[in-house]
């Protein structure tokens, strides 16, 4: 008896390796997934200029990141390091500063009357995302980009309005992925949350944001899709070390705990020497 609608995820044309550099840009869902990569010792940059919700802000953040941290991003010219970007889109709504006509990424708690709210069309969303990808390709022609759409619903738009916003993003991403040669792909985090995890027990108390358990599950499905054998081996080796480091002893000053900590530290140093 099947009690769950399983989302079919096509086989990826590329895999993420332990040596790859990862750039996460997007909504708070990107923060949640990106944090798990950092915790598992991947070389990841997560929203270096804050949370970005719409395609225009994602483009702005990529542009600033390439200007600010480009030295740490591999160029693809030897060395065996790849570059993978994960863009998580939340909404097609943008806010424009009336005084300048500029799309702002953060209102900085300024009065709402200073801004006007607009919605990007499918083509406008696709254009901003295409420009972001183009900037990354200038840095590294071999870059791989994974698009996701955040499953977080925007109650302030009304649920119908929220669905229209998500649909606009989905159509824009599909337009780009369909025209690519495999270097761009879509990961169905939105569909997993709404189909596989179709139950309020997978939500936080606000009934809008995925719970930690839900994010863990989506991360696992992501790993199943994109991790290489080496990446899986690295995570498997790190898991017991991570658990040991998180251990909170009853008596931290005891000789037993000091010996335990020295052993765990040695294992961590050996791990870093092997994988970094």
N, C-alpha and C positions, 0 to 999 in steps of 0.2 A: 504494500500500500504506500503510495507516494503522498506525503503530507506537506510537500513544499514544491513550489514552482522554481526549478533550478534554472538560472540564467546561463545560457550557453555563451562561452567566451572563445572566440576564434583563437587559434594558435598564433602566438606573436612571431613576427618576422625577425625579431632580435631579442637578446637576453641582456639582463643587467648583471654585470660582473662586480666582484668586490673592489676592483681598482677604479671603477667608473666614478665620475663626478656627477652628482645629482643636483638639479636646481628645481625646487618647488616654488611655484608662484600661484597665488589664488586666494580662495576664500578660507574661512576657518577650518574647513574640511581638509584643505591642503596642509594646514598647520598640524592637524591631528595625525594624518598619514605621514607627513614628513618627520614628525617627532619620533615615530616608531623606527624610521630609517636611521635617524641619529642615535637612538637608544641601542640599535643593533650594529653600531660601529661603521655604518656606511659614511662616505665622505659627502655629506649633503648640506646644501644651503637652503634654508627654509624662509621664504618671505623676508628677504633682507631689508625691505623698506615698508614692512607692515602688510596687513591683510588687504588683498585686492579682490574685489568682487566681480567686476565687469571686464569685458575684453579690452576696453580702452585702458583701464588701469593696469591690467596684466601687461599690455604693451609698454606702458610707461615704466613699470617696474623692471621689465627685462632690459629696457634701454639704460636705465640707471645702473642696474646690476653689471652690465657689460662695461660701463664706464668706471664703476667703482671696484669691482672684484674680478675684472677680466683676466688679471694676471694669474688667478687661481683656476681658471677654466681651461681645460685641455684644448689644444688647437686641432688635434687629430693628426699632427705631423710626427708620427712615431711615438714610442714610449708605451704603447699598449693601453693607454687610458682613453676611455670613451666619455662622451658627454650625453646625458639624458635629462630632458626637461619634462616636468609634469605640471601641466596647467589645469587648475581646478576652477571652473567657472560657476559663479553663484547666481548672477542676474544680468539682464541686459539693460537695467536701469542705470542711468548716469546722472550726475549732478554737475551743473554748469554754473560757475561764478558769474553772475549777471554783469558785474563791472568789467570783466575782461573777456567773457565768452569762452573761458578756459574750462575744460573738463577737469574736475578736481578728483583726486584719489581719496582724500580724507577731508571732511569739512572742518576738522580741528575744533569742534564744538562751537563754531560760529553760528549766529542766528540763521534760521532756515530761510528767512526773507531775503537773504543775500544770494540765494541759489534758485535755479529752476531745475525741475526734474524732467528728464526726457528718456525715451526708450530707443535703443539702437535697433535697427532692422537686422534681418538675417545677413544681408550683404555687408552692412557696416561692421557687424560682429566678426564676420569672416575676414574682412579687410584688416581689422586691427590684429587679429590672431595671425594672419598671414605675414604682416609686417614684423610681429614678434619673432616668428619662425625665421624670417629672412635675416634678422639681426643675428640670431644664433648661428645660422648657416655661414654668415660672414666670418664669425669667430671660428666655427668648426663645421666644415662642409658635411661631416659624417654624423652630425647631431641627430639624435632620435627624440621625438616629442610624443608624449602621451597626454591626450586630452581626457578630462573627466568633467562631469557636471555634478555639482554638489547636490546631495539628496535633501539638504535642509530647505524646508518650505518657508516662504516669506509671508507670514500671516498679515503683515501690514498692507500687502497688495490685494488681499483677499485671495482665497485659495484658487479661484479660477484665474485671477491675474498672475499668481505665482506659477501656475501650470503654463500659461501662455509665455511667460518669461523663460521658463526652462525649455519649452518647445523651440523658441527662437534660438537659444544656445545650441540645442541638439542639432537643429537644421544647419546652423553655421559650421559646427564641427564636422558634420557629415559631409558638407560641401568640400571642406579642405581635405579630409581623410580620403574621400573618394577620388580626388584628383592627384593624390600622392602616389609614390612608388614603394610604399611600405615603411618609409621613415617617419610617417605620421600615423598614429593609431588612436583608437578610442577605447577606454576602459569603462565598462558599464556600472560604475558605482551607484549611479542614480537608479538604475534598473534593479540592482541587487537589493538596495534598501526597500524599494517599493514592491518587489515581487518575492524574493527569497525571505526577506525579513519583514513580512507584511503583518506585523503585530506590535501593539503599543509597548510590549515589554522590552522592545529593542530601542526605545526612545528615552531620552532624559525626561525629567518631570515636566518640562515645558511642552512635551508632546510634539516638538518640532525638530529638535536636534537628535541625531543618533546617539545611543548610549556608548559607553566605552566598549562594551561587549560587541556592539554592532560594528564599530570602527575596527576592532580587532579582527572580526570576521572578514570585513571588506579588505583589510590589509593582507590577510591570509590568501584571499582569492587573487589579489594583485601579485603576491609572491608566487603563487602557483603558475600564474600566467607569464611572468617576466623574469623570475630569478634563474640564473644559470646554475649548473650543478655546483660550481665553486661558491656561488653566493649562498646557496642552501647549506653547504658544508661550513662556511664561515659562521652563519647564524647558529647552526647546531652546536658548533664549538663554543660560541660566545654565551649561549643561553645559561649553562650552569655557572659560568663565571659571573654573569650579570646577577643571577639569583643569589650567589654567595656574597657579592658586594652589597646587595640590598638587605642582607641579614642584619637584624638588630639584636645584639646580644643582651642577656639579662645583666651581665657584669662585664662591661667593656674594658675594665682594667685588669681582668684576670689573665694569667699567663696562658691559659688555654685559648682565649680569644686572640691574644697577641700572636700566638703561633699560627692560629687559623688565618688571621689577617695577612701574615707574612706569606703563607702558602698561596692564598688567593692572589695577592699582589704579584707573586712570581708567575703564576699562571697567566695573569693579565699581561704582564710584560712579554711573556713568550708568545701569547696570542698576537699582540701588536707587532712584534718582530716578524711574525710569520705572514700576517695579512696586510700590513701597512707599508 
